[in-house]
Amino acid sequence: MPMLEPDINKRFGRVIKEWRRRASISQEELAARAQLHRTYVSDVERGMRNPSLHSIAKLANALKVSLPMLFQTMEGTLDPVANPLVAEEKDAKAGPG
């Protein structure tokens, strides 16, 4: 099992931020698509909120990502070849080669 940061809110926030960046959208755009306030999205990305399942589903839908994909990315259980997010995170943790 991969070594995980103990704060689940921060891990989840990083996943949301990465998927948002990959979608090339701003926090404002994500908030509008998810029908959430921009400051709420910012707080989620920084790990300052404990989002409800309802808010998580709204974010996933707005990012066009399935809930399992979000959580698998967060836990690092997706195949790195199939999911570049996981590969990049593992490479960053490994440090310079």
C-alpha positions in Angstrom: 0.0 0.0 0.0 1.4 3.4 -0.9 2.6 5.9 1.8 -0.2 8.5 2.1 -0.3 11.9 3.7 -2.4 11.6 6.9 -4.7 14.5 6.1 -7.3 13.2 3.8 -8.7 16.7 3.1 -5.4 17.9 1.8 -4.9 14.8 -0.3 -8.4 15.2 -1.8 -7.8 19.0 -2.4 -4.6 18.2 -4.3 -6.5 15.7 -6.5 -9.3 18.3 -7.2 -6.7 20.9 -8.1 -4.8 18.6 -10.4 -7.9 17.5 -12.3 -9.0 21.2 -12.5 -5.6 22.1 -14.0 -5.7 19.2 -16.4 -9.1 20.5 -17.5 -7.5 23.9 -18.0 -10.2 25.7 -16.0 -10.0 28.3 -13.3 -11.4 27.9 -9.8 -14.2 30.3 -10.8 -15.1 28.0 -13.8 -15.1 24.9 -11.7 -17.2 26.6 -9.1 -19.7 27.7 -11.7 -19.9 24.2 -13.3 -20.3 22.6 -9.9 -22.7 25.2 -8.6 -20.5 26.0 -5.7 -18.9 29.2 -4.5 -15.4 30.0 -5.7 -14.1 30.4 -2.2 -15.5 27.0 -1.3 -13.6 25.4 -4.2 -10.5 27.3 -3.1 -10.9 26.0 0.5 -11.4 22.4 -0.8 -8.2 22.6 -2.9 -6.3 23.8 0.1 -7.6 21.1 2.4 -9.5 23.6 4.6 -12.9 22.0 4.0 -14.4 18.6 4.7 -16.7 18.4 1.6 -19.9 16.4 1.7 -20.5 13.5 -0.7 -22.9 15.8 -2.4 -20.2 18.5 -3.0 -17.7 15.8 -4.0 -20.2 14.5 -6.6 -20.8 18.0 -7.9 -17.0 18.6 -8.3 -16.5 15.2 -10.0 -19.3 15.9 -12.4 -18.0 19.4 -13.1 -14.5 17.9 -13.9 -16.1 15.1 -15.9 -14.4 12.5 -13.7 -16.1 9.6 -12.1 -16.1 9.3 -8.3 -14.1 6.1 -8.3 -11.5 7.8 -10.5 -11.2 10.7 -8.0 -10.7 8.4 -5.1 -8.4 6.0 -6.9 -6.3 8.9 -8.0 -6.2 10.1 -4.4 -5.1 6.7 -3.1 -2.6 6.2 -5.9 -4.2 2.9 -7.0 -4.7 3.8 -10.6 -2.3 2.4 -13.2 0.3 5.2 -13.8 0.2 4.4 -17.6 -3.5 4.9 -17.7 -3.5 7.9 -15.3 -0.6 10.4 -15.8 -1.6 12.1 -12.5 -0.5 9.1 -10.5 2.7 8.8 -12.5 3.7 12.4 -12.0 3.0 12.3 -8.3 5.1 9.1 -7.9 7.9 10.7 -9.9 7.8 13.9 -7.8 8.1 11.8 -4.6 11.0 9.8 -5.9 13.0 12.9 -6.5 15.8 13.4 -9.0 17.0 10.2 -10.7 
